[in-house]
């Protein structure tokens, strides 16, 4: 490990160590443009400006060398095209265990998926895990007991009963339910292992204060958890799209997301009769597909609101930003306490005020740049929309200040500070090299 001056993206320079980092992304970079995969790609690009990275990939997807996100100071070790049996997660863990000796040669190892926490526990170098899901504590990954109230903690019998009950109640069809049951049951033993191993990880990055609190309540040392959020994607940063609301053109409300039960789109559709009664010129545009698509279309027809909904289906990542440009507001009706919500940053980056359910990290992300409502309550959603429209310009004016905490330079600097701190937690394997 050598000492050098590195920049945090501003004009000021701070002495931080240049590290040899083993980085384990959530998925194979370049194979997806949403969620943790996209964030991993952006983070690799940012961190490679300051540190030497070896990116260890374990994925069922096939890597495309031409789409890997960075080349300078980055080396890739690929375990791609993995089989799905006996279980996709277990197959990934087996592949990464083959790299334990190599991982132990770095100054520190960072996994951007808590799914690899059991690997970190076997290393003698400083370790960092991003907490961007509830996977280590919940086989279903949603931390909802019987698909309802927040879970208080795992247990083998408890988890098995929850999986069976939740999948009966999801009404997803037999094939989807069986697939979900298989996936969740295959993670029960993993959760036991992960919640034991989690105490041997040196440090954690939580995406929000909300998920920090959740993991601290599960017994993880609060002092070892640092909040460093996502940063907004430059592809979705368009301050020039800040324009006054033209009420003569009608109001366009946008939703982007996979159509599934826990995303809350049913409440959104059920709110449409009330929304249209108060705002007859409203159009709801829905970008996304999924297992609930047919059911949502049927519900919209039954409620007589299908004429006011523009079902866009799946939209390629590169074609999503213009959807925000054409929208007056973005709606997020999710039911889960998700660790973050990148779509909320996409909306704010395009200067689109947000209407969001009161779950997870929405308050932390949205702040005064939107209105929150009680989740799974169509009437509350409609009331929230009325409040957003009534004070529309104030919420839009709050966007620049709210965005600043998620600016790439701000978050990049926080990551560099965290890396420097984590690297000092143990004697690195390469110290003095």
Secondary structure as the mmCIF struct_conf table of DSSP 4:
data_model
#
loop_
_struct_conf.conf_type_id
_struct_conf.id
_struct_conf.beg_label_comp_id
_struct_conf.beg_label_asym_id
_struct_conf.beg_label_seq_id
_struct_conf.end_label_comp_id
_struct_conf.end_label_asym_id
_struct_conf.end_label_seq_id
STRN STRN1 UNK A 2 UNK A 7
BEND BEND1 UNK A 9 UNK A 11
STRN STRN2 UNK A 13 UNK A 18
STRN STRN3 UNK A 20 UNK A 24
BEND BEND2 UNK A 26 UNK A 27
TURN_TY1_P TURN_TY1_P1 UNK A 29 UNK A 30
BEND BEND3 UNK A 31 UNK A 31
BEND BEND4 UNK A 33 UNK A 34
HELX_RH_AL_P HELX_RH_AL_P1 UNK A 35 UNK A 47
TURN_TY1_P TURN_TY1_P2 UNK A 48 UNK A 50
BEND BEND5 UNK A 51 UNK A 51
STRN STRN4 UNK A 52 UNK A 58
BEND BEND6 UNK A 60 UNK A 61
HELX_LH_PP_P HELX_LH_PP_P1 UNK A 62 UNK A 63
HELX_RH_3T_P HELX_RH_3T_P1 UNK A 65 UNK A 67
BEND BEND7 UNK A 69 UNK A 69
TURN_TY1_P TURN_TY1_P3 UNK A 72 UNK A 73
STRN STRN5 UNK A 74 UNK A 79
BEND BEND8 UNK A 81 UNK A 81
BEND BEND9 UNK A 85 UNK A 86
HELX_RH_AL_P HELX_RH_AL_P2 UNK A 88 UNK A 97
TURN_TY1_P TURN_TY1_P4 UNK A 98 UNK A 99
HELX_RH_AL_P HELX_RH_AL_P3 UNK A 100 UNK A 103
TURN_TY1_P TURN_TY1_P5 UNK A 104 UNK A 105
BEND BEND10 UNK A 106 UNK A 107
STRN STRN6 UNK A 108 UNK A 111
BEND BEND11 UNK A 112 UNK A 113
HELX_RH_3T_P HELX_RH_3T_P2 UNK A 114 UNK A 116
HELX_RH_AL_P HELX_RH_AL_P4 UNK A 117 UNK A 120
TURN_TY1_P TURN_TY1_P6 UNK A 121 UNK A 122
BEND BEND12 UNK A 124 UNK A 125
STRN STRN7 UNK A 126 UNK A 131
BEND BEND13 UNK A 133 UNK A 134
TURN_TY1_P TURN_TY1_P7 UNK A 135 UNK A 137
TURN_TY1_P TURN_TY1_P8 UNK A 139 UNK A 140
BEND BEND14 UNK A 141 UNK A 142
STRN STRN8 UNK A 144 UNK A 144
HELX_RH_3T_P HELX_RH_3T_P3 UNK A 145 UNK A 147
BEND BEND15 UNK A 148 UNK A 149
STRN STRN9 UNK A 150 UNK A 150
HELX_LH_PP_P HELX_LH_PP_P2 UNK A 151 UNK A 151
HELX_RH_AL_P HELX_RH_AL_P5 UNK A 156 UNK A 169
TURN_TY1_P TURN_TY1_P9 UNK A 170 UNK A 170
HELX_RH_AL_P HELX_RH_AL_P6 UNK A 174 UNK A 185
TURN_TY1_P TURN_TY1_P10 UNK A 186 UNK A 187
HELX_RH_AL_P HELX_RH_AL_P7 UNK A 188 UNK A 197
HELX_RH_3T_P HELX_RH_3T_P4 UNK A 198 UNK A 200
BEND BEND16 UNK A 202 UNK A 202
STRN STRN10 UNK A 203 UNK A 206
BEND BEND17 UNK A 207 UNK A 208
HELX_RH_AL_P HELX_RH_AL_P8 UNK A 209 UNK A 217
TURN_TY1_P TURN_TY1_P11 UNK A 218 UNK A 219
HELX_RH_3T_P HELX_RH_3T_P5 UNK A 222 UNK A 224
STRN STRN11 UNK A 225 UNK A 227
HELX_RH_3T_P HELX_RH_3T_P6 UNK A 234 UNK A 236
HELX_RH_3T_P HELX_RH_3T_P7 UNK A 239 UNK A 241
HELX_RH_3T_P HELX_RH_3T_P8 UNK A 247 UNK A 249
STRN STRN12 UNK A 251 UNK A 256
BEND BEND18 UNK A 257 UNK A 257
HELX_RH_3T_P HELX_RH_3T_P9 UNK A 261 UNK A 263
TURN_TY1_P TURN_TY1_P12 UNK A 264 UNK A 264
HELX_RH_AL_P HELX_RH_AL_P9 UNK A 265 UNK A 278
TURN_TY1_P TURN_TY1_P13 UNK A 280 UNK A 281
STRN STRN13 UNK A 282 UNK A 287
TURN_TY1_P TURN_TY1_P14 UNK A 291 UNK A 292
HELX_RH_AL_P HELX_RH_AL_P10 UNK A 293 UNK A 303
TURN_TY1_P TURN_TY1_P15 UNK A 304 UNK A 304
HELX_RH_3T_P HELX_RH_3T_P10 UNK A 306 UNK A 308
STRN STRN14 UNK A 309 UNK A 313
HELX_RH_3T_P HELX_RH_3T_P11 UNK A 317 UNK A 319
TURN_TY1_P TURN_TY1_P16 UNK A 320 UNK A 320
HELX_RH_AL_P HELX_RH_AL_P11 UNK A 321 UNK A 325
TURN_TY1_P TURN_TY1_P17 UNK A 326 UNK A 326
BEND BEND19 UNK A 328 UNK A 328
STRN STRN15 UNK A 329 UNK A 332
BEND BEND20 UNK A 336 UNK A 336
BEND BEND21 UNK A 339 UNK A 339
HELX_RH_AL_P HELX_RH_AL_P12 UNK A 342 UNK A 349
TURN_TY1_P TURN_TY1_P18 UNK A 350 UNK A 351
STRN STRN16 UNK A 353 UNK A 357
BEND BEND22 UNK A 358 UNK A 358
TURN_TY1_P TURN_TY1_P19 UNK A 360 UNK A 361
HELX_RH_AL_P HELX_RH_AL_P13 UNK A 362 UNK A 366
HELX_RH_3T_P HELX_RH_3T_P12 UNK A 367 UNK A 369
STRN STRN17 UNK A 370 UNK A 373
TURN_TY1_P TURN_TY1_P20 UNK A 375 UNK A 376
HELX_RH_AL_P HELX_RH_AL_P14 UNK A 378 UNK A 390
TURN_TY1_P TURN_TY1_P21 UNK A 391 UNK A 391
HELX_RH_AL_P HELX_RH_AL_P15 UNK A 392 UNK A 397
TURN_TY1_P TURN_TY1_P22 UNK A 398 UNK A 398
HELX_RH_AL_P HELX_RH_AL_P16 UNK A 399 UNK A 404
TURN_TY1_P TURN_TY1_P23 UNK A 405 UNK A 406
HELX_RH_AL_P HELX_RH_AL_P17 UNK A 408 UNK A 423
TURN_TY1_P TURN_TY1_P24 UNK A 424 UNK A 424
BEND BEND23 UNK A 425 UNK A 426
TURN_TY1_P TURN_TY1_P25 UNK A 429 UNK A 432
#
